[in-house]
Amino acid sequence: MTSSSFNGSTARCLIVDDDAQVRHVLTRVIQTQGLSAVEACSGADALAVLAREGEIPICISDIYMPEMDGVTFLREALKRYPDMAVIMLTGVAEVTTAVECLKLGALDYISKPVMVEEVRARLDKALEKRDLIIQNRFYQRNLETRVRELDRSNKLSMINGVQMLVHALEAKDAYTSGHSARVSRYAVKAAVLLGFTGDPLEHVRLGGELHDIGKIGTREDILNKPGPLTADEFRHIKEHAPLGEKILAPFLAASPTVLRIVRSHHERMDGSGFPDALQGDQIPLEARIVAVVDAFDAMTTNRAYRHPRTPAQAIEELRRCSSVHFDGTVIDAFVQAHGEGSAAPLPS
């Protein structure tokens, strides 16, 4: 893009020089480039012009001027209008200063005496640089926006897909209808009291909702069996934890906490759980939270193999198993969020 492509109120160039003759010559050159000139006789005068008229796309400024020199003007102007393209005018002996101006943000410099064709070439070059800088910033911001939108869209698609799996799971097992949603809500309430906020809290919510997704691979006759499981059947049902992690890994690679919840929500504090026989603090806190609320919901809802307990009875059983199966601190947080169990379960 050349300067001639600018039009309307943006097609202006600010000329800053204490020498009226230099300003006059530069004004004539600039007008041949399709720009209108705005003149200032010092750095302070130029800042006043900018304050009055707003940003001007390009500026040609002398370095040595009374009242406020070009270097000071350059600093102040770019602080207020960082996109303004500034070209410095310099004498042969002032090249070092001109280079310093480039470091401060000037796009170019022109040596005196001024040559008409050089001014035209430097104007076009400076405007092209300015245009590229603005375009790159726009593309960068636009790219970031598109990435955020795509990421949001991908997450929504993933969540919708996973929710379909949850519904498919609950369709297999009528006894667990609503179980995942309740576990998710219970887990969030307990996690809040344990200090979870923001993304970590969202990971607990999603992990609670997805904790049993691996039961998609569990045989229905085992899920719905009214009596005790055989050793082989129990080994089969234990596979749902690592299978759930495997199913979700392609979707939730960026959310390892959710995957840890899905894999480890059946671990026990004494190391007798599955699938990895983790002990104590080896078990992720998020998984310990889901373990407590999962057990509570399982005990207080009707299952094929037994009748439900009351909330008070379920909490009593959790406390009995504190530090053996379940984390006592998590139990305390859940009870505080739920009450002592005299009421019905939390609303679904």
N, C-alpha and C positions, 0 to 999 in steps of 0.2 A: 504494500500500500504506500502511495506517495502522499505528500501534503495536499495535492490537488484534490484528493478524494474526500477531504474534510469540507463540510459545508455548514451553513447556518451559523448559529451562535458559537459553535465549537471551533470554527475556522479562524482562530486568532493566534497570534504570537506576541508574547510580551518581550519588549526590547528594553534592557536595563543598562544604561550607560550615561555617565555624566557629560559626555561630549555630544552636543546636539547634532553636529555634522555626522558623526558615526550613526546616531539613531536614524537620521534622515536617509543615509545610504542604505542601511539595513531595511528600513521600511519599504523602500522602492524594490529591493530584491525580494522581500517577502510577498509583496503584492503580486509580483510576477508568478509566484508559486500558488496563487489562489487563496492566500491567507490575508486577513486584515491585521494591522499592527496596533498594539497598545503600548505606549511609551511610558517609561519611568526614568527619572534622572538619578536615582540612587536606590540602594537596597531597601531603605526605609520607605521610600516612595513606592517601590514595587510591591512591598508587603501591603501597603495601604490600598493599592489598586486591586490586589487579589482579595483583600478583605471586602472591598466594595463590590467587585464584579464576580467573585467566585473563581473556581479553578480555570486556568487557561492551559490548553494542551501542551504548548511548547514555549520555551523561554530562551532567549539569548542574553547572557549577562556578562558585563565586564567584571574583571576581578578587582582591580584597584579603583575605588570610588570614595569620595568623602562621605561622612556621616555613618554609612554602613557599607563595608566592602562586600564584594561578591561572594566570598567564602561564607561569611556570616549569613548573608541573604540566602545562599544555597541551603544551609542547614535549616534555617527557619522555614523556608518555602517547602522543602521536602517533608518537614515534620508535619506541615498542615496539608500539603497536597502531594502525597508520595508518588502519584502517577504522572506528575508533570515532567515532561522531557526537558532537561536543562542542558544547554550548550554554553560553555564558558569562552569568553574572549580573552586572549592572553598575548602579551608581548613575548618576543624571542627569549628574553631573560627570565620569563615567568613560567617556563614549562614545568618546573618542579612543582610549583603551586597548582598548576592546572592538573597534574597527575594526582595530587592530593584531593582535588575536587572530584576527580573520577572515583576515588575511593569513598568519598562522601555521598556519591549517588548521581553525580552529573553523568550524562550519557556520552558526551563528547566535548572537544574543545577546538576552537579555531584560532590560529595564530594571526596576529596583526603584522603587516597591513592586510586588511580583509580583501579577499579575492571573491568576486561575484559568483563564479562557478563553484568555488569551494563552499560558499555559504549554502547554495542550493543543494549541493550533494550532501552536506552535513545535515541540513534540515530533513531531507528525505530519509537519510539513514537513522536519524534520531526518532523521527515519527514511526518508522518501521519497527524500531526497537520497542518503543512505547506500546505500539499496537500488539506486538508479540507478547509482551509482558502481561498486558491486560487480557488478551485471549487465553494465554496459558493459565492465568489465575481463574478465569471463567470456566475453562475446561476442567481444571482441577476441582473447583467447587462443584461443578455439575457432575463430575465423575464420583465425587464423594457422596453426593446426594443419590445418584443412581445406585451406587454400591449399598448404601443404607436401605434404599427402597427394595433392592433385590434381596438383601439379607432378610429384611422384614417379610417379604413375600415368601422366601424359602422357609423361614421359620413357621409362617402360617400354614404353608403347605405341609410341612413336616408334622406340625401339631394336629392338623386335620387328619392326616394319614394315620397318626398314632392313635387318635381318638377313635377312628374306625376300628383299629385293632382292639382297643379296649372294649368297644361295643360288641365286637365279634367274640371276645373272650367271655363277656358276661352272658351272651346268648348261649354259649356252651354250658354255662353253669348257672342255673337259675338262683342258686343259693347265694351267689356272690354279686347279684345285681345291685349296683350302687356302691359296692365295697370300695372300689378304687377312688371314687369321688369323696367318700367319707374319710378315707385314710388321708387323702390329700388335704382336706380341710382340717382334720385333727392335727396333722403334722405341722401345718402352717401356724396354728394357734400355739402349739408348744414351742416351735422354733422362734416365734416372736419373743416369747418370754426368756429364751436362751440367747437373745441378742441378735438374731438374724434380721437383716434388712436387705432391700435392693435385690440385686441378682442372686446372692446366696439364698435368700428367702424364696425367690422364684424357682431356683433349682430344687429346693425341698418340695415345693408345691408340685412341680412336674414329676419329680421322682416318686412322690407319693401316688400320683395318678397312674404312673407307669410301672409300679413296683412288681406287679404280677403278670406283666405282659408275656413272659415266657411260658405261662400256662396255656398259651395258644397251642403249644406242642405237647401238652399233657392229654393223655387219653381220657375221653369223657367218662368211661366206666369207672376210672379211678377218681376223677373229680367228684362224681356223684355217688361214690360207694357209701352205703349207709353204715358199714361196720369198720373195724380197724383195718389198716393197710398191712399187707405182707411186707417182708423185707425188700423184695424185688419191687413192689409197688411204691414203697417209700423212696427207694433209690431213683425210680423213674420220676417221681414228683419233685425230688430235690434238683433235678436237672433244669427246672424252670428258671432258677436264678441266673446261672451262666448263659442259658439260652436267651433270656430276656436281654441281657447285656449284648449278646451277639446280634440279636435282631435290631437293637437300637443304635449300635455303634456307628453304622454308616450315616445316620441322621444326626447323631449327637456327639460327634467327635470333638466339637468345640465346648461341650458341656460334660466334662468327665465326672463331675459330682453326681449328675443324674445317673450315669452309668454305674457309679459306685453304689448308689442307693439300690438300684435294681439287682446288682450282684450280691450285695452284702446284707440285705435286710433280714436274713435268717441266721446271721452270725450271732453267737451268744457270748456274753462277757467271760464265761469260764472256758471258752474255746471249744465247746461241744456242738457249735452250730455248723452250718454249711453255706457255701461250698468249700471254703478255704480254712475252716477251723481257726479263724482269727480270735484274738483275746483282747479284752479291755480296750485300751486306746488304739490298738491296731485297727479296730472297727471304726470307719469314718463316723463322726458325730451325726451326720445327716442320716446315715443308715441306722444308727442307734435310735434316732427319733422315730423313723418309720417303723422300726421293729416293735416299739412300744405301742404305737397307735394301731398298727396292723393287728397285733395280738388282742388289743382291747376290742376292736371292731369284730374280729372273728369270734370272740367270746360272747359278745352282746347281740349277735344276729343268729338267726336260725341256720343250721347246717344239716347236711344229710345225715351226719353221724351223731348229732346231739341237739338238745334244745338250748336256747340261749340263756345266758346268765344275766342277772340284773347288772346295771352299771356299777353298783356298789360291790357286788361280788367279783366283778371283773377287776376292779381297782385293787381289791384285797388280794387277788391272785397275782397281779403285777407286783405289788409290794412284797409278797411272799417270795417272789423270784428275783427281787432286786439284788444286783451285784452278781447273781449267778447266771440268769438269762438276760436280764435287762439292766440298763444304766439307771441307777437310782436318781441321779440328777434330772434325767429326762422324765422319769416317772413323776417327780415332784413338779416339774414344769407343766406336764400334761394335766395332772390333777388340779393344779392352780388354775389352768385355763378351763378345765371341764367342770370343776366343783368336786366335792368329795364322793360323788357317785349316787347321791340320793335321788337325783333327777333322771329323766330319760336321757338317752344319748344325745349328743349335739345334733341340732336339726340338719336334715339332709336336703 
